[in-house]
Amino acid sequence: MLLSVLLQATAAAAGISKLGAAIGAGLAVIGAGLGIGKIGGSAMEAIARQPEASGDIRMNMIIAAALIEGVALLAVVVCLLVFFL
């Protein structure tokens, strides 16, 4: 009796973990999109204020966007591993 209850609880937890993994992957992608959008908007404002510094601003923007994208990719991979394993 106790074993069947434990097996049912484990099966229910597997469904909840898959739901959590899907929500986590979605939040990671949404967060990365918002972050990169904010970086792009701020960079455009900075370039508009100081056009002579556009090269440095653009380089820093690309580096920051790449770091954000890397963290988002890592989060999605971890969520997919939880989803499939």
C-alpha positions, 0 to 999 in steps of 0.5 A: 500500500505504501509503495503504491502511494510513493510511486504515485507521488513520484509520478506526480512530481515528474509531471510538476518538474516538467511543468517547472522546466517549461516555465523556467525555459520560457522565463529565461527567454523572455528575460534575455529578450527584455535585457537585450532590448534594454541594452539596445535602447540604451545604446541608441540613446548613448550614441545619439548623445555622443556620436563620436563614441559610437564605436566603443558603445557598440562594442560594449553593447555587443559584449553585454548582449553576448553575455546575456545570451550565453546565460539565457542559453545555459538556463534553457539547456538546464531546463531542457535537461530537467524536462527530458531526464 
